[in-house]
Amino acid sequence: MNSHLRPDDLPLVTQAADGLPRRCFSVAEIEEMVRAGIIDEDERIPA
């Protein structure tokens, strides 16, 4: 994991109300995904 993108104490997974695990992304990780072309700049990401 890139420690400069994600603080070490931030959990990798949370659990949503439906009981399914959810992956947490930091703002820096989302910005990096936009730069890499993985997601569009105006793409909506469920919270």
C-alpha positions as CSV (number, residue, x, y, z in Angstrom):
1,M,0.0,0.0,0.0
2,N,1.3,3.5,-0.8
3,S,1.7,5.0,2.7
4,H,2.0,8.5,1.1
5,L,-1.5,8.1,-0.3
6,R,-3.2,6.5,2.7
7,P,-2.5,7.0,6.4
8,D,-1.5,3.7,8.0
9,D,-4.3,3.9,10.6
10,L,-7.1,4.2,8.0
11,P,-9.0,0.9,7.7
12,L,-8.9,-0.7,4.3
13,V,-12.5,-2.0,4.5
14,T,-15.7,-0.7,6.1
15,Q,-19.1,-2.4,6.4
16,A,-22.1,-0.8,4.9
17,A,-25.7,-1.1,6.1
18,D,-26.4,-4.0,3.7
19,G,-23.6,-5.9,5.4
20,L,-21.3,-6.0,2.4
21,P,-17.7,-4.8,2.8
22,R,-16.8,-1.5,1.3
23,R,-13.3,-0.3,0.3
24,C,-12.4,3.2,1.6
25,F,-10.5,5.5,-0.8
26,S,-8.7,8.6,0.4
27,V,-8.9,11.8,-1.6
28,A,-5.3,11.4,-2.7
29,E,-6.1,7.9,-4.0
30,I,-9.1,9.1,-6.0
31,E,-7.0,12.0,-7.4
32,E,-4.3,9.4,-8.5
33,M,-7.0,7.2,-10.1
34,V,-8.2,10.2,-12.1
35,R,-4.6,11.0,-13.2
36,A,-4.1,7.4,-14.2
37,G,-7.3,7.4,-16.2
38,I,-9.0,4.7,-14.1
39,I,-12.0,7.0,-13.4
40,D,-13.2,10.2,-15.0
41,E,-12.8,13.5,-13.2
42,D,-16.6,14.0,-13.0
43,E,-17.4,10.4,-12.2
44,R,-19.6,9.8,-9.2
45,I,-18.4,7.4,-6.6
46,P,-20.9,5.9,-4.1
47,A,-20.0,6.9,-0.5
